[in-house]
Amino acid sequence: LDAEIGRLLDALDTSPHARSTLVIFAGDNGLALGQHGLLGKQSCYEHSLRVPLIMAGPGVPRGARRNTLCYLLDIYQTVCDLTGQRPAPTVEGRSLVPAMRGRDRNVRDALFLAYRDLQRAVREDRWKLIEYRVKGEKRAQLFDLRADPWEMHDLSSVHPKQVERLHGRLLALQRENHDPMAGRW
Protein backbone atom coordinates (compact mmCIF):
# COMPACT_ATOMS: atom_id res chain seq x y z
CA LEU A 1 0.00 0.00 0.00
CA ASP A 2 2.86 2.38 0.82
CA ALA A 3 4.30 1.83 -2.66
CA GLU A 4 0.93 2.52 -4.32
CA ILE A 5 0.46 5.74 -2.35
CA GLY A 6 3.98 6.70 -3.41
CA ARG A 7 3.07 6.03 -7.06
CA LEU A 8 -0.03 8.21 -6.71
CA LEU A 9 1.96 11.07 -5.21
CA ASP A 10 4.73 10.72 -7.81
CA ALA A 11 2.13 10.91 -10.61
CA LEU A 12 0.57 13.95 -9.00
CA ASP A 13 3.98 15.64 -8.73
CA THR A 14 4.42 15.38 -12.50
CA SER A 15 0.97 16.80 -13.22
CA PRO A 16 -0.04 20.47 -13.42
CA HIS A 17 -2.26 19.95 -10.34
CA ALA A 18 0.48 19.17 -7.82
CA ARG A 19 0.49 22.65 -6.26
CA SER A 20 -3.27 22.79 -5.84
CA THR A 21 -4.20 19.26 -4.76
CA LEU A 22 -4.52 18.02 -1.22
CA VAL A 23 -4.34 14.24 -0.85
CA ILE A 24 -5.80 12.61 2.24
CA PHE A 25 -5.74 8.91 2.94
CA ALA A 26 -7.49 7.53 6.01
CA GLY A 27 -8.40 3.95 6.65
CA ASP A 28 -10.90 2.07 8.70
CA ASN A 29 -10.08 1.06 12.25
CA GLY A 30 -8.28 -2.21 12.79
CA LEU A 31 -9.36 -5.72 13.55
CA ALA A 32 -8.39 -7.67 16.63
CA LEU A 33 -7.14 -10.84 15.00
CA GLY A 34 -6.67 -12.74 18.22
CA GLN A 35 -5.11 -9.90 20.20
CA HIS A 36 -6.47 -9.91 23.74
CA GLY A 37 -8.37 -13.06 22.76
CA LEU A 38 -10.70 -11.03 20.55
CA LEU A 39 -11.81 -11.03 16.93
CA GLY A 40 -13.25 -7.93 15.30
CA LYS A 41 -13.36 -4.24 16.12
CA GLN A 42 -15.47 -4.32 19.25
CA SER A 43 -12.99 -3.04 21.83
CA CYS A 44 -11.23 0.06 23.07
CA TYR A 45 -7.77 -1.48 22.67
CA GLU A 46 -5.30 0.31 20.40
CA HIS A 47 -5.30 -2.47 17.80
CA SER A 48 -8.99 -1.84 17.19
CA LEU A 49 -8.93 1.96 17.36
CA ARG A 50 -5.96 3.31 15.48
CA VAL A 51 -6.32 4.27 11.82
CA PRO A 52 -3.82 5.38 9.20
CA LEU A 53 -3.96 9.06 8.27
CA ILE A 54 -1.70 10.34 5.53
CA MET A 55 -1.84 13.84 4.08
CA ALA A 56 0.15 15.42 1.27
CA GLY A 57 -0.12 18.64 -0.67
CA PRO A 58 0.09 22.40 -0.22
CA GLY A 59 0.71 23.37 3.39
CA VAL A 60 1.53 19.81 4.48
CA PRO A 61 5.19 19.33 5.45
CA ARG A 62 6.75 16.74 3.18
CA GLY A 63 8.09 13.60 4.83
CA ALA A 64 7.04 14.65 8.33
CA ARG A 65 5.50 12.22 10.78
CA ARG A 66 3.48 13.32 13.79
CA ASN A 67 2.18 11.39 16.74
CA THR A 68 -0.75 13.40 18.03
CA LEU A 69 -4.13 12.42 19.39
CA CYS A 70 -6.91 13.13 16.93
CA TYR A 71 -10.25 11.97 15.62
CA LEU A 72 -11.10 11.51 11.97
CA LEU A 73 -13.62 14.32 12.40
CA ASP A 74 -10.58 16.62 12.69
CA ILE A 75 -9.88 16.14 8.97
CA TYR A 76 -12.62 18.58 7.89
CA GLN A 77 -11.32 21.39 10.11
CA THR A 78 -7.79 20.64 8.89
CA VAL A 79 -8.83 20.86 5.23
CA CYS A 80 -10.60 24.16 5.91
CA ASP A 81 -7.45 25.48 7.61
CA LEU A 82 -5.18 24.34 4.77
CA THR A 83 -7.43 25.79 2.05
CA GLY A 84 -8.34 29.03 3.80
CA GLN A 85 -12.02 28.16 4.06
CA ARG A 86 -14.17 29.05 7.02
CA PRO A 87 -15.83 25.96 8.51
CA ALA A 88 -19.45 25.93 9.57
CA PRO A 89 -19.87 27.02 13.21
CA THR A 90 -21.20 23.56 14.09
CA VAL A 91 -17.96 21.79 13.14
CA GLU A 92 -16.60 19.94 16.16
CA GLY A 93 -13.22 18.95 14.74
CA ARG A 94 -9.93 20.67 15.45
CA SER A 95 -7.30 21.55 12.90
CA LEU A 96 -4.23 19.32 12.80
CA VAL A 97 -2.23 22.05 11.04
CA PRO A 98 -0.46 23.24 14.23
CA ALA A 99 0.70 19.66 14.87
CA MET A 100 1.71 19.24 11.22
CA ARG A 101 3.87 22.32 11.38
CA GLY A 102 5.42 21.34 14.70
CA ARG A 103 3.93 24.27 16.61
CA ASP A 104 1.61 22.32 18.90
CA ARG A 105 1.84 18.58 19.35
CA ASN A 106 -1.23 18.47 21.58
CA VAL A 107 -4.15 19.29 19.33
CA ARG A 108 -6.07 17.16 21.82
CA ASP A 109 -4.76 16.04 25.18
CA ALA A 110 -7.26 13.21 25.53
CA LEU A 111 -9.65 11.11 23.48
CA PHE A 112 -13.06 9.80 24.54
CA LEU A 113 -13.68 6.30 23.24
CA ALA A 114 -16.84 4.21 23.30
CA TYR A 115 -18.24 0.98 22.02
CA ARG A 116 -22.02 0.72 22.19
CA ASP A 117 -23.26 0.69 25.79
CA LEU A 118 -20.56 -1.80 26.78
CA GLN A 119 -17.27 0.07 26.95
CA ARG A 120 -15.96 3.54 27.65
CA ALA A 121 -12.37 4.71 27.66
CA VAL A 122 -10.20 7.77 27.94
CA ARG A 123 -6.82 7.86 26.24
CA GLU A 124 -4.09 10.35 26.89
CA ASP A 125 -0.60 10.38 25.42
CA ARG A 126 0.71 8.03 28.09
CA TRP A 127 -2.26 6.55 29.96
CA LYS A 128 -5.44 4.79 28.94
CA LEU A 129 -8.33 3.75 31.16
CA ILE A 130 -10.89 1.31 29.78
CA GLU A 131 -14.11 0.69 31.73
CA TYR A 132 -16.59 -2.00 30.82
CA ARG A 133 -19.23 -4.23 32.28
CA VAL A 134 -19.13 -8.00 32.38
CA LYS A 135 -22.27 -9.75 33.66
CA GLY A 136 -23.38 -6.55 35.38
CA GLU A 137 -20.04 -5.98 37.13
CA LYS A 138 -18.02 -2.88 36.29
CA ARG A 139 -14.35 -3.48 35.53
CA ALA A 140 -11.47 -1.19 34.70
CA GLN A 141 -8.12 -1.61 33.03
CA LEU A 142 -5.29 0.90 33.15
CA PHE A 143 -2.41 0.87 30.69
CA ASP A 144 0.84 2.83 30.48
CA LEU A 145 1.06 3.07 26.70
CA ARG A 146 4.67 4.24 26.71
CA ALA A 147 5.88 1.21 28.64
CA ASP A 148 3.25 -1.20 27.31
CA PRO A 149 2.02 -0.20 23.83
CA TRP A 150 0.44 -3.64 23.31
CA GLU A 151 -1.74 -3.15 26.43
CA MET A 152 -0.75 -6.45 27.99
CA HIS A 153 -0.28 -5.34 31.63
CA ASP A 154 -3.29 -3.97 33.51
CA LEU A 155 -1.97 -1.50 36.10
CA SER A 156 -5.31 -0.58 37.67
CA SER A 157 -4.44 -2.22 41.02
CA VAL A 158 -0.93 -0.70 41.01
CA HIS A 159 -1.94 2.91 40.23
CA PRO A 160 -5.34 3.56 41.87
CA LYS A 161 -4.80 7.35 41.82
CA GLN A 162 -4.36 7.26 38.04
CA VAL A 163 -7.55 5.20 37.76
CA GLU A 164 -9.41 7.74 39.90
CA ARG A 165 -8.02 10.72 37.95
CA LEU A 166 -8.79 9.17 34.57
CA HIS A 167 -12.24 8.06 35.70
CA GLY A 168 -13.03 11.70 36.52
CA ARG A 169 -11.70 12.73 33.14
CA LEU A 170 -13.81 10.05 31.47
CA LEU A 171 -16.96 11.32 33.20
CA ALA A 172 -16.21 14.87 32.06
CA LEU A 173 -15.64 13.71 28.47
CA GLN A 174 -18.87 11.70 28.53
CA ARG A 175 -20.79 14.84 29.49
CA GLU A 176 -18.90 16.98 26.97
CA ASN A 177 -19.69 14.49 24.19
CA HIS A 178 -23.34 14.04 25.23
CA ASP A 179 -22.81 10.34 25.85
CA PRO A 180 -26.21 8.74 26.58
CA MET A 181 -24.43 6.48 29.09
CA ALA A 182 -23.06 9.44 31.10
CA GLY A 183 -24.18 9.11 34.69
CA ARG A 184 -25.48 5.61 34.04
CA TRP A 185 -22.09 4.07 33.63
C-alpha positions as CSV (number, residue, x, y, z in Angstrom):
1,L,0.0,0.0,0.0
2,D,2.9,2.4,0.8
3,A,4.3,1.8,-2.7
4,E,0.9,2.5,-4.3
5,I,0.5,5.7,-2.3
6,G,4.0,6.7,-3.4
7,R,3.1,6.0,-7.1
8,L,0.0,8.2,-6.7
9,L,2.0,11.1,-5.2
10,D,4.7,10.7,-7.8
11,A,2.1,10.9,-10.6
12,L,0.6,14.0,-9.0
13,D,4.0,15.6,-8.7
14,T,4.4,15.4,-12.5
15,S,1.0,16.8,-13.2
16,P,0.0,20.5,-13.4
17,H,-2.3,19.9,-10.3
18,A,0.5,19.2,-7.8
19,R,0.5,22.7,-6.3
20,S,-3.3,22.8,-5.8
21,T,-4.2,19.3,-4.8
22,L,-4.5,18.0,-1.2
23,V,-4.3,14.2,-0.9
24,I,-5.8,12.6,2.2
25,F,-5.7,8.9,2.9
26,A,-7.5,7.5,6.0
27,G,-8.4,4.0,6.6
28,D,-10.9,2.1,8.7
29,N,-10.1,1.1,12.2
30,G,-8.3,-2.2,12.8
31,L,-9.4,-5.7,13.5
32,A,-8.4,-7.7,16.6
33,L,-7.1,-10.8,15.0
34,G,-6.7,-12.7,18.2
35,Q,-5.1,-9.9,20.2
36,H,-6.5,-9.9,23.7
37,G,-8.4,-13.1,22.8
38,L,-10.7,-11.0,20.5
39,L,-11.8,-11.0,16.9
40,G,-13.2,-7.9,15.3
41,K,-13.4,-4.2,16.1
42,Q,-15.5,-4.3,19.3
43,S,-13.0,-3.0,21.8
44,C,-11.2,0.1,23.1
45,Y,-7.8,-1.5,22.7
46,E,-5.3,0.3,20.4
47,H,-5.3,-2.5,17.8
48,S,-9.0,-1.8,17.2
49,L,-8.9,2.0,17.4
50,R,-6.0,3.3,15.5
51,V,-6.3,4.3,11.8
52,P,-3.8,5.4,9.2
53,L,-4.0,9.1,8.3
54,I,-1.7,10.3,5.5
55,M,-1.8,13.8,4.1
56,A,0.2,15.4,1.3
57,G,-0.1,18.6,-0.7
58,P,0.1,22.4,-0.2
59,G,0.7,23.4,3.4
60,V,1.5,19.8,4.5
61,P,5.2,19.3,5.5
62,R,6.7,16.7,3.2
63,G,8.1,13.6,4.8
64,A,7.0,14.6,8.3
65,R,5.5,12.2,10.8
66,R,3.5,13.3,13.8
67,N,2.2,11.4,16.7
68,T,-0.8,13.4,18.0
69,L,-4.1,12.4,19.4
70,C,-6.9,13.1,16.9
71,Y,-10.3,12.0,15.6
72,L,-11.1,11.5,12.0
73,L,-13.6,14.3,12.4
74,D,-10.6,16.6,12.7
75,I,-9.9,16.1,9.0
76,Y,-12.6,18.6,7.9
77,Q,-11.3,21.4,10.1
78,T,-7.8,20.6,8.9
79,V,-8.8,20.9,5.2
80,C,-10.6,24.2,5.9
81,D,-7.5,25.5,7.6
82,L,-5.2,24.3,4.8
83,T,-7.4,25.8,2.1
84,G,-8.3,29.0,3.8
85,Q,-12.0,28.2,4.1
86,R,-14.2,29.0,7.0
87,P,-15.8,26.0,8.5
88,A,-19.5,25.9,9.6
89,P,-19.9,27.0,13.2
90,T,-21.2,23.6,14.1
91,V,-18.0,21.8,13.1
92,E,-16.6,19.9,16.2
93,G,-13.2,19.0,14.7
94,R,-9.9,20.7,15.5
95,S,-7.3,21.5,12.9
96,L,-4.2,19.3,12.8
97,V,-2.2,22.1,11.0
98,P,-0.5,23.2,14.2
99,A,0.7,19.7,14.9
100,M,1.7,19.2,11.2
101,R,3.9,22.3,11.4
102,G,5.4,21.3,14.7
103,R,3.9,24.3,16.6
104,D,1.6,22.3,18.9
105,R,1.8,18.6,19.3
106,N,-1.2,18.5,21.6
107,V,-4.1,19.3,19.3
108,R,-6.1,17.2,21.8
109,D,-4.8,16.0,25.2
110,A,-7.3,13.2,25.5
111,L,-9.7,11.1,23.5
112,F,-13.1,9.8,24.5
113,L,-13.7,6.3,23.2
114,A,-16.8,4.2,23.3
115,Y,-18.2,1.0,22.0
116,R,-22.0,0.7,22.2
117,D,-23.3,0.7,25.8
118,L,-20.6,-1.8,26.8
119,Q,-17.3,0.1,27.0
120,R,-16.0,3.5,27.7
121,A,-12.4,4.7,27.7
122,V,-10.2,7.8,27.9
123,R,-6.8,7.9,26.2
124,E,-4.1,10.4,26.9
125,D,-0.6,10.4,25.4
126,R,0.7,8.0,28.1
127,W,-2.3,6.5,30.0
128,K,-5.4,4.8,28.9
129,L,-8.3,3.7,31.2
130,I,-10.9,1.3,29.8
131,E,-14.1,0.7,31.7
132,Y,-16.6,-2.0,30.8
133,R,-19.2,-4.2,32.3
134,V,-19.1,-8.0,32.4
135,K,-22.3,-9.7,33.7
136,G,-23.4,-6.5,35.4
137,E,-20.0,-6.0,37.1
138,K,-18.0,-2.9,36.3
139,R,-14.4,-3.5,35.5
140,A,-11.5,-1.2,34.7
141,Q,-8.1,-1.6,33.0
142,L,-5.3,0.9,33.2
143,F,-2.4,0.9,30.7
144,D,0.8,2.8,30.5
145,L,1.1,3.1,26.7
146,R,4.7,4.2,26.7
147,A,5.9,1.2,28.6
148,D,3.3,-1.2,27.3
149,P,2.0,-0.2,23.8
150,W,0.4,-3.6,23.3
151,E,-1.7,-3.2,26.4
152,M,-0.7,-6.4,28.0
153,H,-0.3,-5.3,31.6
154,D,-3.3,-4.0,33.5
155,L,-2.0,-1.5,36.1
156,S,-5.3,-0.6,37.7
157,S,-4.4,-2.2,41.0
158,V,-0.9,-0.7,41.0
159,H,-1.9,2.9,40.2
160,P,-5.3,3.6,41.9
161,K,-4.8,7.3,41.8
162,Q,-4.4,7.3,38.0
163,V,-7.6,5.2,37.8
164,E,-9.4,7.7,39.9
165,R,-8.0,10.7,37.9
166,L,-8.8,9.2,34.6
167,H,-12.2,8.1,35.7
168,G,-13.0,11.7,36.5
169,R,-11.7,12.7,33.1
170,L,-13.8,10.0,31.5
171,L,-17.0,11.3,33.2
172,A,-16.2,14.9,32.1
173,L,-15.6,13.7,28.5
174,Q,-18.9,11.7,28.5
175,R,-20.8,14.8,29.5
176,E,-18.9,17.0,27.0
177,N,-19.7,14.5,24.2
178,H,-23.3,14.0,25.2
179,D,-22.8,10.3,25.9
180,P,-26.2,8.7,26.6
181,M,-24.4,6.5,29.1
182,A,-23.1,9.4,31.1
183,G,-24.2,9.1,34.7
184,R,-25.5,5.6,34.0
185,W,-22.1,4.1,33.6
